[in-house]
Amino acid sequence: MRMKKKKNGKERLNLLSNLIVSDIENFYKNKDEIYNENKPLRIEIGCGKGDFVCGKSTQEPEFNYLAIEKIADVCTLAVENYAVSRGLGALAPNGGWKTADGKIYPLGESVRFGKEQIGNVRFAIGDAKEMLCYFPENSVDAIYVNFCDPWSKKGHTKRRLTYIEFLKLYSKLLKPDGKFYFKTDNRPLFDFSLEEIEKSPLELEYHTFDLHNSEMDKTNIRTEYERNFSEKGFSINMLIAKNNK
Ligand SMILES: C[S@@+](CC[C@H](N)C(=O)[O-])C[C@H]1O[C@@H](n2cnc3c(N)ncnc32)[C@H](O)[C@@H]1O
């Protein structure tokens, strides 16, 4: 995701620091303090502006969610969108955060929300490559990757988030019955992903080349990229693979 550097990006992130995991390497150890309730953990990699995790966490609230995004300014937008979607206020017109009860927190401060107010989602700036440093093996209920960069050049295959080494990593982190969910508009990337799954410890459970005209669309949460590509006439591919280690 390309984005101009955000003005006051760090301060904006700091305003909502309650929703952000700053020490991701110690996240798992501290997760009982981080979330309000102890629930199975789901992870979204490359959450972009956060549409998916906002929708999914409301649709299936019996899980805790961690949305990981490697670009700090993009993560800021995701956190702000989530806070708005949960009725926690909005950006104040002159900077800062205005809570639902009208109190304004200026840039430089952090809003102290109660844990019960902020629901079952937290955000972290992090890189999928480092996930083994963030989570123990067999600890995750589901991993979601939506509309990742296709890295189309031949020499860039290993960067794709469905390259075999990433799939092996997901398998390690997932519980034995955990699942990997993947969506993309990019058919060559999707075909590549199906082939990589075949070689991996994951087992393909479901796939469609036209999600929006499938049964699965009833519960599908559309992401920003998904809406954009779909409006341009691309059909959306989706797969679900279960752990089989
Ligand atoms: C094309 S955007 C899609 C955003 C969103 N998932 C959607 O569907 O609208 C991909 C996002 O993944 C993030 N990303 C790419 N590689 C990543 C990685 N290795 N770890 C974490 N985030 C990553 C990018 O910064 C970008 O925000």
The ligand as an ORCA input file, in Angstrom:
! r2SCAN-3c Opt
* xyz 0 1
  C      -2.359     -4.457     -0.902
  S      -2.563     -4.000      0.750
  C      -4.118     -4.780      1.208
  C      -4.687     -4.202      2.467
  C      -5.938     -4.921      3.005
  N      -5.616     -6.271      3.445
  C      -7.055     -4.926      2.007
  O      -7.382     -6.018      1.516
  O      -7.630     -3.870      1.738
  C      -1.383     -5.060      1.563
  C      -0.997     -4.591      2.952
  O      -0.147     -5.559      3.546
  C       0.940     -4.909      4.198
  N       2.048     -5.877      4.206
  C       2.740     -6.302      3.128
  N       3.680     -7.204      3.492
  C       3.566     -7.356      4.834
  C       4.266     -8.132      5.787
  N       5.290     -8.928      5.423
  N       3.883     -8.078      7.082
  C       2.885     -7.237      7.459
  N       2.190     -6.458      6.592
  C       2.519     -6.519      5.292
  C       1.194     -3.680      3.354
  O       1.870     -2.667      4.061
  C      -0.232     -3.284      2.948
  O      -0.813     -2.386      3.869
*
